Amino acid sequence: MKVSELHSGTAARRAGLAAGAAITIFFFGLALLAQFWTPYDPTALSIVDKLQAPSVRHWFGTDQLGRDVLSMIMAGTKNSVGVALLSVIIGVLIGVPLGLLGASRRGAIDELVMRGNDVIFAFPSLLLAILITAVFGPGAVNAIIAIGLFNIPVFARVTRGGALQLWTRDYCLAARVAGKGPLRISLEHILPNLVGLLVVQGAIQFSLGVIAEAGLSYVGLGAQPPVPSWGRMLNEAQTLTALAPSLALFPGVTVLLFVLGLNLLGDGLRRRQERSI
């Protein structure tokens, strides 16, 4: 490979990482801004203003109930970020300790942890989320639990795989010779060296969480009215596509851009992680 090609590839990867980080930061900032301010009340109805085209007054237009679409998208960003973030946190808080436990103890404990993960992996993530929310009822809380439950075995497997490799390193062998137990070695030597890997996986699971939340809301199992949600906006817009195509265009493009940014960020972080190993 020529040096120029190598440099161009490196520049492209850096550009992708920078673009992904910029898009992700933008949406996080939008979610934070929506916590305190939106152009209009996203739940306020105004039938006289229904189905207005994009204008200076309503940048993204209004829906069939006269609600400002831009305000609803901003509020939906807050909902999507909150659901995806909390579901990733659930996966990390439960999955990482399970992965560390399996890698450090091996034997029957490791087998029990991995077979439990296999049971959850036997169900597609979105199907599992639909099943849980259908049983316990629709809502953002149940959506968080459902998506977070699927994240647990993902982080458990990633943690276990990385930890098994680290347990063979010289510093872990030296720690064992020094009399440190498996728990102490896991916390002092294994976990700190897994942070980069877990951050990469967290970015990937975050993007999947955004898609899952939108999918659950689309079928009516996510956040319930009057809480705005991108998925429900797409659902409500499907019967009005011919009359007001912007109702589906803006939330659809928003989901696309957010997931694209998260994937670019995750891929860029993954490549950096691979080069650092």
C-alpha positions as CSV (number, residue, x, y, z in Angstrom):
1,M,0.0,0.0,0.0
2,K,1.3,3.4,-0.9
3,V,2.0,6.0,1.8
4,S,-0.4,8.4,0.2
5,E,-3.2,5.8,0.3
6,L,-2.4,5.0,3.9
7,H,-2.6,8.7,4.8
8,S,-5.8,9.2,2.9
9,G,-7.4,6.2,4.6
10,T,-6.3,7.6,8.0
11,A,-7.7,11.0,7.2
12,A,-11.0,9.5,6.1
13,R,-11.3,7.6,9.3
14,R,-10.5,10.7,11.4
15,A,-13.1,12.6,9.4
16,G,-15.6,9.9,10.0
17,L,-14.9,9.9,13.7
18,A,-15.0,13.7,13.9
19,A,-18.3,13.8,12.0
20,G,-19.8,11.1,14.2
21,A,-18.7,13.0,17.3
22,A,-20.1,16.3,16.0
23,I,-23.5,14.8,15.2
24,T,-23.7,13.0,18.5
25,I,-22.8,16.1,20.5
26,F,-25.4,18.1,18.5
27,F,-28.2,15.7,19.4
28,F,-27.1,15.4,23.0
29,G,-27.1,19.2,23.1
30,L,-30.6,19.3,21.4
31,A,-31.9,16.9,24.1
32,L,-30.4,19.1,26.8
33,L,-31.9,22.2,25.3
34,A,-35.3,20.6,25.0
35,Q,-35.3,19.9,28.7
36,F,-35.5,23.7,29.3
37,W,-36.8,25.2,26.0
38,T,-38.6,24.5,22.8
39,P,-40.0,27.0,20.2
40,Y,-43.6,25.9,21.2
41,D,-45.2,23.6,23.7
42,P,-44.8,20.2,22.0
43,T,-48.0,19.0,23.5
44,A,-50.2,22.1,22.8
45,L,-53.0,21.6,20.3
46,S,-54.0,24.3,17.8
47,I,-56.5,22.9,15.3
48,V,-56.6,26.2,13.4
49,D,-52.9,25.8,12.7
50,K,-53.0,22.1,11.6
51,L,-51.0,20.8,8.7
52,Q,-49.2,24.0,8.0
53,A,-46.2,23.8,5.6
54,P,-42.7,24.7,6.9
55,S,-42.5,28.5,7.3
56,V,-40.7,31.2,9.3
57,R,-43.2,30.7,12.1
58,H,-43.0,26.9,12.1
59,W,-39.7,25.8,10.6
60,F,-40.8,22.2,10.2
61,G,-44.5,22.9,9.9
62,T,-47.3,21.6,12.1
63,D,-49.1,18.2,12.3
64,Q,-52.7,17.2,12.1
65,L,-53.4,18.5,15.5
66,G,-51.6,21.8,15.0
67,R,-48.5,20.9,17.1
68,D,-45.2,22.4,16.1
69,V,-43.1,19.6,14.5
70,L,-39.8,21.1,15.4
71,S,-40.7,21.3,19.0
72,M,-42.0,17.7,18.9
73,I,-38.7,16.5,17.4
74,M,-36.7,18.3,20.0
75,A,-38.8,16.8,22.8
76,G,-38.5,13.4,21.0
77,T,-34.7,13.7,21.1
78,K,-34.8,14.0,24.8
79,N,-37.0,10.9,25.0
80,S,-34.8,8.9,22.7
81,V,-31.5,9.9,24.3
82,G,-33.0,9.2,27.8
83,V,-34.3,5.7,26.9
84,A,-31.1,4.7,25.0
85,L,-28.8,6.0,27.6
86,L,-30.5,4.4,30.6
87,S,-30.8,1.1,28.7
88,V,-27.0,1.1,28.1
89,I,-26.4,1.9,31.7
90,I,-28.5,-1.1,32.8
91,G,-26.5,-3.3,30.4
92,V,-23.2,-2.0,31.8
93,L,-24.1,-2.2,35.5
94,I,-25.3,-5.8,35.2
95,G,-23.5,-7.2,32.2
96,V,-20.0,-6.0,33.0
97,P,-19.9,-7.6,36.5
98,L,-21.3,-10.8,35.1
99,G,-18.6,-10.9,32.4
100,L,-15.9,-10.2,34.9
101,L,-17.3,-12.9,37.2
102,G,-17.4,-15.5,34.5
103,A,-13.8,-14.7,33.3
104,S,-12.3,-14.8,36.8
105,R,-14.1,-17.8,38.2
106,R,-14.5,-20.0,35.1
107,G,-16.0,-23.5,35.6
108,A,-19.6,-23.8,36.6
109,I,-20.1,-20.1,37.3
110,D,-18.9,-19.1,33.9
111,E,-21.0,-21.8,32.3
112,L,-24.1,-20.6,34.1
113,V,-23.5,-16.9,33.1
114,M,-23.0,-17.8,29.5
115,R,-26.0,-20.1,29.2
116,G,-28.2,-17.4,30.7
117,N,-26.9,-15.0,28.1
118,D,-27.7,-17.6,25.4
119,V,-31.3,-17.8,26.6
120,I,-31.7,-14.0,26.1
121,F,-29.9,-14.0,22.8
122,A,-32.3,-16.7,21.5
123,F,-34.9,-13.9,21.1
124,P,-34.4,-11.0,18.6
125,S,-33.9,-7.8,20.6
126,L,-36.9,-5.9,19.2
127,L,-39.1,-9.0,19.6
128,L,-38.0,-9.3,23.2
129,A,-38.7,-5.7,23.8
130,I,-42.2,-6.0,22.3
131,L,-42.9,-9.1,24.4
132,I,-41.9,-7.4,27.6
133,T,-43.8,-4.1,27.0
134,A,-46.8,-6.1,25.8
135,V,-46.9,-8.1,29.0
136,F,-46.2,-5.3,31.5
137,G,-47.8,-2.5,29.5
138,P,-46.5,0.3,27.2
139,G,-44.4,3.2,28.4
140,A,-41.0,4.6,28.5
141,V,-40.0,2.9,31.7
142,N,-40.9,-0.6,30.4
143,A,-39.1,0.2,27.1
144,I,-35.9,1.1,29.0
145,I,-36.1,-2.2,31.0
146,A,-36.8,-4.2,27.8
147,I,-33.9,-2.7,25.8
148,G,-31.6,-2.7,28.9
149,L,-32.3,-6.4,29.4
150,F,-31.1,-7.2,25.9
151,N,-27.9,-5.1,26.5
152,I,-27.0,-7.2,29.6
153,P,-25.7,-10.3,27.7
154,V,-24.0,-8.1,25.0
155,F,-21.9,-6.4,27.6
156,A,-21.4,-9.6,29.5
157,R,-20.0,-11.3,26.5
158,V,-17.8,-8.4,25.4
159,T,-16.4,-8.1,29.0
160,R,-15.8,-11.8,29.3
161,G,-14.0,-12.1,26.0
162,G,-11.8,-9.1,26.7
163,A,-11.1,-10.2,30.3
164,L,-10.1,-13.7,29.2
165,Q,-7.4,-12.2,27.1
166,L,-6.2,-9.9,29.8
167,W,-6.0,-12.7,32.4
168,T,-3.1,-14.2,30.4
169,R,-1.0,-10.9,30.5
170,D,2.1,-10.7,32.6
171,Y,0.8,-8.1,35.0
172,C,-2.2,-10.3,35.9
173,L,0.1,-13.3,36.5
174,A,2.3,-11.0,38.7
175,A,-0.7,-9.9,40.7
176,R,-1.7,-13.5,41.3
177,V,1.8,-14.3,42.5
178,A,1.6,-11.2,44.8
179,G,-1.4,-12.8,46.5
180,K,-4.2,-10.7,45.0
181,G,-7.6,-12.5,44.7
182,P,-9.7,-12.7,41.5
183,L,-12.0,-9.8,42.6
184,R,-9.2,-7.4,43.3
185,I,-7.4,-8.3,40.1
186,S,-10.6,-7.8,38.1
187,L,-11.2,-4.4,39.6
188,E,-7.6,-3.1,39.6
189,H,-6.1,-4.6,36.5
190,I,-8.8,-6.1,34.2
191,L,-11.6,-3.5,34.3
192,P,-9.4,-0.4,33.7
193,N,-8.0,-2.0,30.5
194,L,-11.5,-2.8,29.3
195,V,-12.8,0.8,29.4
196,G,-12.0,1.6,25.8
197,L,-13.6,-1.6,24.6
198,L,-16.7,-1.0,26.7
199,V,-17.0,2.6,25.4
200,V,-17.0,1.4,21.8
201,Q,-19.6,-1.2,22.6
202,G,-21.6,1.4,24.5
203,A,-21.8,3.6,21.4
204,I,-23.0,0.7,19.3
205,Q,-25.7,-0.3,21.8
206,F,-26.8,3.3,22.1
207,S,-27.5,3.5,18.4
208,L,-29.4,0.3,18.6
209,G,-31.3,1.6,21.6
210,V,-32.4,4.7,19.6
211,I,-33.7,2.4,16.8
212,A,-35.4,0.1,19.3
213,E,-37.1,3.0,21.1
214,A,-38.4,4.4,17.8
215,G,-39.6,1.0,16.7
216,L,-41.5,0.4,20.0
217,S,-43.1,3.9,19.8
218,Y,-44.0,3.2,16.2
219,V,-46.1,0.2,17.3
220,G,-47.5,2.0,20.3
221,L,-45.4,0.3,23.0
222,G,-43.0,3.1,23.8
223,A,-43.5,6.5,25.3
224,Q,-47.3,7.2,25.5
225,P,-49.1,10.4,24.5
226,P,-48.7,13.3,25.1
227,V,-44.9,12.6,25.4
228,P,-43.5,13.2,21.9
229,S,-41.6,10.3,20.2
230,W,-40.0,10.0,16.8
231,G,-41.5,6.6,16.2
232,R,-45.1,7.7,17.0
233,M,-44.6,10.8,14.8
234,L,-43.8,8.4,11.9
235,N,-46.7,6.2,12.7
236,E,-49.1,9.2,12.8
237,A,-47.7,10.6,9.6
238,Q,-48.1,7.5,7.4
239,T,-51.7,8.2,6.7
240,L,-50.9,11.8,5.8
241,T,-47.9,11.2,3.5
242,A,-49.7,12.4,0.4
243,L,-51.2,15.5,2.1
244,A,-48.2,16.5,4.2
245,P,-45.0,14.5,3.4
246,S,-42.9,16.6,5.7
247,L,-44.6,15.0,8.7
248,A,-42.7,11.8,7.9
249,L,-39.7,13.4,6.3
250,F,-38.4,15.4,9.3
251,P,-38.6,12.7,12.1
252,G,-37.3,10.1,9.6
253,V,-34.3,12.1,8.7
254,T,-33.7,12.9,12.3
255,V,-33.6,9.2,13.2
256,L,-31.3,8.6,10.2
257,L,-28.9,11.3,11.1
258,F,-28.7,10.4,14.8
259,V,-28.1,6.7,14.1
260,L,-25.6,7.6,11.4
261,G,-23.6,9.8,13.8
262,L,-23.6,7.2,16.5
263,N,-22.4,4.5,14.0
264,L,-19.6,6.7,12.7
265,L,-18.6,7.5,16.3
266,G,-18.7,3.8,17.2
267,D,-16.7,2.7,14.1
268,G,-14.1,5.5,14.7
269,L,-13.7,4.5,18.3
270,R,-13.4,0.8,17.3
271,R,-10.6,1.5,14.8
272,R,-8.7,3.5,17.4
273,Q,-9.2,0.7,19.9
274,E,-7.8,-1.8,17.4
275,R,-4.7,0.3,16.7
276,S,-4.0,0.8,20.4
277,I,-4.0,-3.0,21.1
